[in-house]
Each structure stands twice: as C-alpha cells, then as structure tokens.
Amino acid sequence: DLIVGVDSTFATPVFLRPLEFGIDIVMHSTTKYLSGHNQLIGGVLVTNRKDLFDQMKYVQKTIGAVSSPFDCWLNLMGLKTLHLRMARHAETAGKVAEYLEAH
C-alpha cells in the first residue's frame, strides 16, 4: 500500500485539510504560520490512521522528538490568531492579484 503525505505548511488547516481528501499524513512546519512569529523551530505530523499514529508515536518516544513545554505554549499562542492572520494574507493576495491583472 502506498502512503501519501502532504506538506501543508503554507496552506495551513485554515485553507486546506488534506485528511478530508484521503491523505494519510499531513506535515506542518510550526515555525511558519502555525506559531505565527517564527519564535521556535518545530513541526507536526498529523494522521487519522491508527496504524500510522502508533508507528509515529513509537518513533517520537524512542528518539525523544518532542517540543519543550514553552515551545508548545508559543504554538498555542500563535494558533489563537491563525484564522485572523490567514484571512489578512488572503485579502492581501487578492489585492496583489487585482493589481497585477490590471497592469
């Protein structure tokens, strides 16, 4: 069986939810939009498949690949404004597209 993964860092869950389209693993760099302020280095893997979750959890526990509590807190603070920030990005992108179309 083929496992399909998608890097959805720049789309964020606000604009794209790959699991709803049958994707097996979704990757996000929390350093970018999710945390909001580039204050940390991190990433997340998301799946709704129990078998993949169990494998990823085993690797995470075995090698100790976990974020610090402070980094988790920073991520949570960034998530609080994610929808607002992504709406502003979309609005700005629309204005840029309109300008480029007119010139």
C-alpha positions in Angstrom: 0.0 0.0 0.0 1.2 3.5 -0.9 1.2 6.0 2.0 0.6 9.6 0.7 1.9 12.6 2.6 1.3 16.3 2.0 3.3 19.3 3.3 0.5 21.7 4.1 2.7 24.3 5.9 1.8 27.3 3.8 -1.9 26.4 3.3 -2.4 25.8 7.0 -5.5 24.0 8.2 -7.4 27.2 7.6 -7.3 26.7 3.8 -6.6 23.0 3.3 -7.4 19.9 5.3 -5.8 17.1 3.4 -7.0 14.3 5.7 -10.5 15.1 4.4 -9.4 14.1 0.9 -7.9 10.8 1.9 -4.3 11.8 2.5 -2.6 9.6 5.1 -0.1 12.0 6.7 -0.1 15.8 6.8 3.1 17.7 7.7 3.3 21.3 9.0 6.3 23.3 9.9 5.2 25.0 13.1 8.0 27.5 12.5 6.0 29.2 9.8 2.3 30.2 10.0 1.1 28.0 12.8 3.2 29.6 15.6 2.8 33.0 14.0 6.0 34.7 14.8 8.9 32.4 13.9 9.9 32.2 17.5 10.6 28.4 17.5 11.6 25.5 15.4 9.2 22.7 15.2 7.0 20.5 13.1 3.9 18.3 13.3 2.8 15.2 11.6 -1.0 14.5 11.6 -2.8 11.3 10.6 -6.2 9.8 11.2 -4.9 6.3 10.7 -4.3 4.3 13.9 -1.5 2.2 12.4 0.5 5.2 11.3 -0.2 7.0 14.5 1.2 4.1 16.5 4.3 4.0 14.4 4.9 7.7 14.6 4.3 7.7 18.4 6.8 4.9 18.8 9.5 6.8 16.9 8.7 10.0 18.8 9.0 8.3 22.1 12.1 6.3 21.1 14.2 9.2 19.9 12.7 11.9 22.2 11.4 14.1 19.4 9.2 16.3 21.5 8.8 20.1 21.8 9.6 21.8 25.0 6.6 23.0 27.1 7.5 26.6 26.3 7.6 25.9 22.5 4.2 24.2 22.8 2.8 27.3 24.6 4.2 29.6 21.9 2.5 27.4 19.3 -0.8 27.7 21.2 -0.5 31.5 21.3 0.1 31.6 17.6 -2.9 29.3 16.9 -5.2 31.8 18.6 -4.6 34.3 15.8 -4.1 31.9 12.9 -7.5 32.5 11.3 -7.1 36.3 11.5 -3.6 36.2 10.0 -4.6 33.8 7.2 -7.7 36.0 6.4 -5.4 39.0 6.1 -2.9 37.1 3.9 -5.8 36.1 1.6 -7.1 39.6 1.4 -3.6 41.0 0.6 -3.0 38.3 -2.0 -6.4 39.2 -3.7 -5.4 42.8 -3.9 -2.0 41.9 -5.4 -3.7 39.7 -8.0 -6.1 42.5 -8.9 -3.3 44.9 -9.3 -1.3 42.5 -11.5 -4.3 41.8 -13.6 -4.9 45.5 -14.3 -1.3 46.1 -15.3 
